[in-house]
Amino acid sequence: MNETTTPLLRFITAGSVDDGKSTLIGRLLYDSKTLLTDQFAKLDHTVQNGQTPDFASLTDGLAAEREQGITIDVAYRYFSTPKRKFIIADTPGHEQYTRNMVTGASTADAAIVLVDATRVDFSGEEPALLPQTKRHSAVLKLLGCPSVIVAVNKLDLLGFDAEKYQAITRAYRKLAERIGLTAQIHFLPISALNGDNIVQASKHTPWYTGLPLLPLLEMLPVVRNRAEKLPAHFPVQRVARQDGSSSDDFRGYQGRLEAGGLNVGDAVKVLPGGKIARIAEIYGANGKAGSAQTGEVLTVTLDTDIDISRGDSIVSIDSPITPGQNFQAALCWFDETPLNLRRKYLLKQSTQTTAVKISEIAYVWDVNTLSRVRAADALKLNDIGSVSLKTQQPLNTGTYAENAATGAFILIDEATNHTVAAGMIRGGDSSGTFEI
């Protein structure tokens, strides 16, 4: 395995506040010797003097974070080993900043969910996980995160008790089953502060036979973009005009290809109108090209003049997308002002922005009981729920499960211009599992 065969891995840390997420990342960077020279020297000096190093200071960059001892914003860090390159997003654990965690998780290939073993309640029939652990796991399920590492932290304070570790892993497996989390799940006993099972196997856990954290991260697969196999979907972000005589008048449609591929000569249709044309020219980052693939930023021209504007989509002739106005969606509510069914909101999806009416809240998820609360009349800060909505203009989209790039949206309060929610257009429910 080498850099040419192992793609870059984007991963986040998730879990409740004080579970040790920032400490874990600091320890990972320190033990893998991927810090800047001055940062490494400072921590190394602290260790040699017998003091406990402040690993969290490496990622808690805001003054308010250092003062309060909590992570507020998403901190991104880059590091690499001989086997792989990584981008880490250290996301907040506090319930107040769940919206920032959603931001970090939306582009992650994997997530490390930290569970503080000292804060798990073992008094019941099965260990009780913290509500924020459940909430973050539900968000990872909503966003379709492909790999989850459940790192049971601070086991040193429980004497590296294997039975309690196994009890926590069983409790998380039940949680994953209840919420329908289909990610590949790995479990790992660690002490982030002391470095147990971070880079090297710990002598304190001879009963654990799996990989330490860093070798595990180096081995995780990156799920290739499933949108590459879908019919082409090119949301138009901008129409470029160069007016001149009829012989050199230029009309190009600019944006990012969010699914499939395009070739010069391909038959396409323009949504929502449905008019047919062919691709005349494709211009990419390196100039004129004969084809383009998912993720490329393009300018395309058509062989026929069609009235196209921002928010329209150019799609394959065989695309199954049918523009619609009525949708079921999952919402993560970010705003301190609750969702009001009578309030005006704007929905921004890909390059489209349109007025939207939330007609019904089907249910809200109770993070403590893992049950649906029916007949809810509002979504409050950090609530996750299912809603029915109707847009003023048709949306050119399928479901989030089919293509995250076009199935995701945000809601904007028209009065305050605040981003109040992140949403995912839903598929159908699965019998016997919790579907958000």
N, C-alpha and C positions, 0 to 999 in steps of 0.2 A: 504494500500500500504506500502511495506517495502523493505529493501535492497534485500531480497531473491526473490522478485517478480518483482522488478524494475531494469532492467539492467543498467550498466554504460552508461552515455551519453557523447559522444564526440561532442563538438560544437565549432564553430569558430565565430569570429566577422569579418564583411566585410563592405565595404563602402568606401567612399572617405576619403582622408587625412583630418585631423582635425574634423572629424565627432564626435569624442569622444570615439573611441573604447577602447583604453587603460584606459581612465577614467572610462568607464562603468565597465570594469572588476575589476579595483581597488575598485570601489564603491561596487560592488557586493560582493567581498571578505570581505570588511570592514563591511558592514551592516549585512552580514551573520555570522560574527565573525569566519571566517575560515582562518585568517592570522596567521603567526607566532607571538609569544608574543611580540618580539621586534618591529616588523612592526606595530602591532596594537597599541602598546604604543606610538610610534612615531606619528602616524596619530591622535590618540586620543588626544595627547598633543596639536597638532596643532589646532584641532577643539575647544578644551577648551579655547585656547587663542584667539579665534575669527578669526583665519586665514583660508584661503582656502587651504585644504590639497592637496598635489600633488599625486592624486590617480594613475596617469599614470606611476609614477616612480616604481610602483610595478611590472609592466610587461616590461617596456622599460629598459632592462638590459644592452644593449650595451652603451658604453660611447658616441658613435656617435649619438645614439638615444636620449639620455638625452640632449646632446648639441644642436641638431637640432630641438628637439621637435617633431620628427616623428618616427614611427615604421619602422624598416628596416627588421629585421629578424622575423621569426615566434617564438613567445614566448609561451611555453606550461606551463600551471599551473594546478595542481590537487587540488580539494577540495571536500568536502562531506558534506551532511546534513543528518539528521536522515532518510530521505526518499530516498536519491539517492547519488551516487558517480558521479563525473564529471571530464572530462579532457577538459580544455579550450585551444584553439589555438588563440592567439591574432595575427592576420595577418596584414601585411602592407596595408595602404590605398593608398599610393603614386603610381601613374601609373608606375613608374620606377621599382617597386618591385612586380608587378602583379604575376610574376612567383612564388614568395614566398607564395602568397595567394593561388595559385593553389595547392601547396604542402600541405598546411594546410587543404584545403577543400577536398582533395582527400579521406580522411578517416573519414570525419565528418558525424555524424548522423543528425545534425541540424546546421543552420547558423543564426546568428543575423546580419541583414543588417541594419546598422545605417544610418539614413537620417537626416542631420543637417537642421532643419526647417528654420534656419535663412539664409541659402544659397540657398533655393529653390526660383526660380523666379516665382512670382505670376502674372506677368504683361500680360501673354498671356491668351488664352482661357482656358488652363489647366496648372497647375504648371509644370515647367520644372525641371526634376531631373538631378543631376550632371552626367556627362559621366561615371565616375568611378563607380557610383551606378549601372548604366546599364551594364557596363562591368563585374562587379563582379556578378551581377544577371545572366548574360549569362553564366559565368563560372559555377555557381551553377547548372544551367540547364544542361550544358554539362556533369557535373559530377554526375548528378542524385541525388542531395541532397534532402532527403525526406521531411524535415521540414524547413521552413524559418520563422523567426520572424522579421518583419519590425518594428524597434524601431525608432520612430520619436523623435529625441533628441533636447534638448535646447528649448523646448516649453516654458520654464519659461521666455525666452527672447521675446516671442510673447504673453505674458500674458495668456498662456495656452488657446489659441484661438481654440475652438472646430471646427469652420468652416474651418480654415486653415489645421488643422489636418485631417479632413475628405477629404479635397481637395487633400492632399498628398496621402492618402490611395487610393483614386480613381485613381490618376495618376499611382501609383505603380501597381494597378490591371490591368490597361491597358498595362503597360510595361510587366507584367507577361504573359498576353494574347498574346502580339506581339511576344515574344521570345519563347513561348511554355513552360513556367515554370509550371510544373505540381505538384510541391511540395505543401504540406499543408501549407498555409500562415496564419500567425497570425499578427495582428497589435497592437501596444502598444505605448501610449504617455508617454514620460519619460523626466526627467532631470537627466542625469547621475551624474553631479557634485553635485546636491542638494539631490539626492536619491529619487526623485519622481517616484513611481511605479517600484522601483527596487526590494525591498524585501517586503515592505508594500504598501498598496493602498494609493495614494496621495489625500490629502484633496483638492488639487488644480484642480483635474479632476473629479468632481462628475458626469460628463456626460459619463465617461468611466466605463463600468460595467464588463469588463473582469478581468483576473488575472494579478497581478504584475509579473515582469519578473521571479523571482526565483520560485514561485509556478508553473508558466507556464512551466519552464524548468523541474521541478520535475514531471510534468504530461505528457511530450512529449513521444510518443511511439518511440521505437527503432525498425526499420524495420529489421526483422531477415534476415539472409543471404539467398537471393533467390537462390544462387548457390547450396544450400544443396539439392534442389529438381531436379537439372539437372543431366544428366548422368555424371559418374565419369570422371574427367580430371586431370591427374597427370603429369605436366611438369617435365621432368627429369633435375635436376640441376647438379648431379654428379653421376658417376658410381664408386662404391666402390668394389675393388678387393682384395681378399686375396688368392694369388696363393699358391697352394700346390699340393698334389697328386690329382688324379681324384676323390677320394672319399670325399675330404673336400674342394675342390675349391669353393670359394664363389664369387658370382657376384650379388651385390645389387644395386638398383636404388634409389637414394635419391632425395628428394624434398618436396614440400608442396602440399597437395591435394587441388586443387583450385575449385573443384565442385564435388557434389555427394558423394557417399560412396564406399568403397572397402571392399570386404570380401575375405578371403582365399577360393580359388576354383572358383572365378569369372572368366568368360571368358573375355578377353580384347584384344584390338588390339593396335599396336604400330604405331604411325604416325610420319613421313609421309608415311612410307613404306606400312602399312596396314597389317603386319603379325600378326597372331593370336597366343595367348598363354593363360595360366591360372595363376592366382595369387597363388604362392606356399607358401610364407611366408610374414607376415607384422610385422615390428618392429616399435614401436612408442616410445614416451618419456619414457614409463615405461617398455620397453622391448617387448617381443613377444606378439602379439595380434591377435585376430581372425578377427577384422574388424577395419575400420578407417573412420572418417567423415571429411567433408569440414573444411579446416583450419589447420589440423594436419600435422606436419612435420614427414615424414616417410622414412623408407627404405623398399622396397619391392623386392622380388625375384620372378622369373617366372619359370614355369616348363619346359621351352624350352630355349635354348641358342639362343638369337637374337642379332644382331649387333645394339646396342642402344648407343647413346652418348648424351651429354648435348645438350638441345634444342629439342630433340624428346619428344613425349608425349605418355603416356599410358592412354588409354581411354576405356570407356565401349564399349562392342561389339555393342551396339545399339546407340552409339554416332552419332549425326548428323554432327559433325565437318568434313569438307572436307578441307584438306590443300590447300591453294591458294597463289597466288603471286600478284594478282591485287585487290586493295582495294580503297574504298572511305573513307576518314577520315576527322575528324575535327581536326584542329591544333590551339594551342595557342602558338604564336611565342614569345620566351623569349630573343633572342639574339639581340644585337645592330646591328650586320651585318644582313641585310635582307636575306630572303630565296632567293636562286639563283637556278633556274631550271637546271643550268649546273654544279652546285657544287656537290661533293660527300658527302653523308651522310650515317651514320649507323643507323639502326633501332633496338632498344632493346625492345623486347616484352616478358614478363615473363622470361624464361630462354634462349630465342633465341636472337641472335644478327646476323644481316645480312646486307649486303649493300642494299641500296634502292635508287630508282630514283623517284623524284617528277615529274611526267609527265605533270601535269596541275594544275593550281589554278582555280577552278571553280568559286569561288567568295570570296570576303572579306566582313566581316560585318562592316558596318559603325555604330559605337557606338552612334553617335549623331542623326542620322536619322532613325536608326533601319532598314536600307535597305541593300540589297546586292549590292556590287560593282562588276560588271562583268568585264571580260577581264583584270583582274589584272595580273601583271607580277612579283609581289613580295609580300611577307608578311614582314611587318616591326615590330619592337619591340612592343609587346603587342597586335598585330593584332590577330583577330580570323577569321579563314577562313575554307573553304572546299577544299580539294585537292584530286587528283587522284595519286596513287603511285603504283610502282611495285617493289617487293622485289626480290633479287637474289635467295634466298632460300624460299621454301614454309613456310607460317606461319600456325601453328596449332591453329586456333582461330575462334570464332564467333564474334559477335558484342559486343561493350562495353555495350549496353543496356541489352544484355543477361547475360553477366558476366564481371563485371568491372575488375576483377583480371587478366583476359586473354585478354580482348579487349582493354586495355590501352597500350600505348607505349611511348617511348621517342625517339627523334632524336638527334644524336650526330654528330657534325662536325668532319669529319675524319681528317682534317688538324690541328685543334686546340684542339680537344678532349673536346670542350665545349658542354654541353647539351643545344641545341638551341630551342627545342620545346617539348611540351607534346601533345600527340595525342590520339584520341579515334576513333576506327573503327566504322563506322556509320551504321545505319539501313536506312530504306526508309524515304522519306519526307512525312510530313502530310499536306494535302491540307488546305490552309488558315492560316497556322501558320508559323512563322519563324523557320526554321530548320537550325542549324549550321552544 
